[in-house]
Amino acid sequence: MKNFKLVTTLLVIGCLTGPLASTAIAADGPHDKAIKARQAMFQLYSFSLGTLSGMAKGKIDYDADLAAEMAANLNAAANLGQSAFWPAGSDSENSDNAKNRALPAIWESFPEVAEKADALKTAAAALAENAGGGLDSLKASLGPVGKSCKGCHDDFRAERK
Ligand code: HEC
């Protein structure tokens, strides 16, 4: 009987703490969706560029149609409207999103950030025009894209936590 009581008590505790515990785990910060959305955009950049770099390095066979598609995807992603992706307070120091690497400097240097984004747009447009036109043409257009990624990361992305 004693044991039965103990088990019942544990079950009751389990029922009470279970939902509370999972709420705590699921509790996203106020900007979590926006942070995830912009990171998804960056993942799309990275997947597209990674596939194209693989072709340029000979790790993936060059395929003109796939190259053109990947470059078109990158170009489209580079031109997404981003107004809602960067709410105030969603920087790496103020949000509790563990993956967040957006430096607060972004919110203090808007003309510079926009210039970095424009550099990517220009490079991605050229890549979209050339990626399907042969391996040499792809290779020649990749460099400026990679540089534009790095140009923004150097100033506005934190090191991995
Ligand atoms: C205008 C600035 C800017 C440009 C241009 C830019 N990035 Fe980033 N990138 C960032 C910032 C800021 C973050 C951190 C975002 C965060 O953690 O919320 C980031 C994060 C990332 C991440 C991590 C995403 C994740 O899931 O956490 C990847 C991958 C990435 N960028 C790839 C790229 C590639 C590839 C390019 C070029 C094709 C590029 N970025 C161009 C600013 C930029």
Boltz pocket constraint, residues with backbone or C-beta under 6 A from the ligand:
constraints:
  - pocket:
      binder: B
      contacts: [[A, 35], [A, 38], [A, 39], [A, 40], [A, 42], [A, 43], [A, 45], [A, 46], [A, 49], [A, 90], [A, 99], [A, 100], [A, 101], [A, 102], [A, 103], [A, 106], [A, 113], [A, 116], [A, 117], [A, 120], [A, 145], [A, 146], [A, 148], [A, 149], [A, 150], [A, 152], [A, 153], [A, 156], [A, 157]]
      max_distance: 6.0
